Amino acid sequence: MDFFIKLIMVVVGINGTFNFGGLEIPIVIRGEGFYIDESVEEKYIYRGKNPNNYILFENVLWRIISISNDGIKIIRNSSIGNMAFDNKWSNDWEKSSLKKYLEDYYSDSASDVTLISMDEFLNSSSDRKNCGKMTLYFKNFEKCFDSSYINFLEMGNSSHVMWTRSGDPDGSNGVFYLGNTYFGDGSPLDEYGVLPVINLDSNIKLSGNGTLQNPYKIEKTSLQKKKLTFMVSFNYLIIPIQTNTIKRK
């Protein structure tokens, strides 16, 4: 879809639906729900405390972060354990021992396994004005905490903290983590909750409605390439707009 049309929709306040996996997902412009990502073309994201983004993958509950031509990015709803980011004190995700562990852990079921980044976390907030940047989030933490479902994932420890993949650029060699009081940076040797992030192929058929009681379920995977369709509704006029073809890895 042309980026100019997306901007018009956001500014004017026109609601639409996104045809994904055979389901029509409503797009919102405020509050909890499924958004157009204003900063990246052909990308759609979930924001808010409970945006109905639950999905079952291999009989495990996950949350959908975003949908784009790169696939469906999902984060596990619960931790797989408390682990160090790196056993040699590196804050570089690409060189970390945790990255190697997760690649081995998911070698048979998923590719591109990673952790959530700080940018993705901040982008999951439904309060963009007060929480959309790191400096704002620190300043307004109490009101920001309830604006993202990420803060309510099962992090698997009494401290309720989980690793991100983002190293602190201030030279301290720290790695950002998310917690129940604020986010900070910890030593790579610290052991925090690990909630993997993976990409699924977009060529799928879904059932369900994304709630905890009825999460999205993958019914089948298509072997054919498909186009994402965005339906823009203007009262009685519906305009289907085809986006670029998704490339299957």
Secondary structure, 3 states (H helix, E strand, C coil): CCHHHHHHHHHHCCCEEEEECCEEEEECCCCCEEEECCCCCCEEEEEECCCCCEEEECCEEEEEEEEECCEEEEEECECCCEEECCCCCCCCHHHCHHHHHHHHHCCCCCEEEECCCHHHHHHCCCCHHHHCCHHHHHHCHHHHHHHEHHHHCECCCCCCCEEEEEECCCCCCCEEEECCCCCEEECCCCEEECCCEEEECCCEEEECCCCCCCCEEEEEECCCCCEEEEEEEECCEEEEEEEEECCCC
